[in-house]
């Protein structure tokens, strides 16, 4: 199964990598690895995480306060948001 990012989800992912890298050298890389591992788990077990609205599910990133919001179809996972869990919880809804 493949995956793709909503353009704004990819942008917020890159911004988060840059933010963590500015905080501490190598931390942005660690964040990126944790997000990609979360995506891999999501692809392997797409129905394992709870539905938060309509057909959108959220898988949690380890070590960082982020969730991957996604929908799935037969061919791919579509990542709607790489969401910081302590910020505005509904900002991504216009993307679906």
Protein Blocks (a to p, Z undefined) as FASTA:
>chain_A
ZZdddfklmmmmmmmmmmmmmmpghklmmmmmmmmmmmmmmmmmmmlpccfbhjbccddd
ehiacdddddddfkbccdfbdcdfkbcfklmmmmZZ
